[in-house]
């Protein structure tokens, strides 16, 4: 699947927030995403991005613990090089 054409605007914006270091993710099988400390208003998007392997926890944690969210290599590809140079560094 070519996720560059399959992601909607909200999913791309969520990936950018993760790439910019604004997101945390809960350690669970259905991870919740938090942006700037607030629960993401669309947990379906958070779950989809995690299940597609586009975002992941930056480190391990206890069940339910919030840890920094990481944009995976697949997430970077999904954004299609749309990251600004300072975010991509």
N, C-alpha and C positions, 0 to 999 in steps of 0.2 A: 504494500500500500504506500502510495506517495502522499505522506501526511502534509506536505506543503500545500496541496490543493484541497485537502480534506479538513483542515482546521478552520474554525470560524474565528471571527474577530475577537471574541471574548477569550477563546483559548490562546490565541496569539498574544493578547495583552497579558494573560496570566503567565505565559512562558517568559515574557519580557520582565515581569515583576520578579520572577524566580531568578532570571539571569542577572538582574540588577541587585540581588541580595536582599530583597524586601520580604521574602517568604520563609515560613516555617511549615513543616509537614508533620503530621502525627504518625507515630510508628504503629501501624495496624494493617490489616488486610484490606481495609477500605479507608485509606488515609485521607484525613481532612487537611485542608490547606489554610494557612493564615497569612494575610498580607498586612504588613505594618502592624502586627499584633491583633488584627481583627479577623474573625472568621470570614473566609471567602464566601460571598453571597451565593455562589453557584457550586455546591459541592459535587454535582454531577460532572462539571468540568474538571474539578480537582481529581475525582476518581478516574475519569477518562484519561487524563494526562498521565497519571501514575500507572494505570493499567497498560497504556501504550508504551511505557518505558521512557517518557519524555522528561519526567521529573522523578527525583528519588531523594531519600534522606541523605544528607551529606555525611552522616555517621550513624552508627547504631544507637539504639536507645531502648528504654523499657517500653513495654506495651502501653500505648496511649500517650507516651511522652512526646512533646513537641521538640523537634530538632531542626536545624537549618535545612532548607530545601535546596537541592542541587539540580541544575539543568544538565541533563545527560548529553552525551555526544549525539544521540538521536534527536534530542530536543533542539540542539544547536542546528542540526540539519533541517529540522522541521521549520525553524524560523527562517531558513534560507538565506543566511547571511544578513539579516535585517538588523543585527545588533550594531550599536554604535561602537567605534573603535575602543573607547574607554571601558565599555561593558565586556567586549570580546577579549580584552587583555587579561 
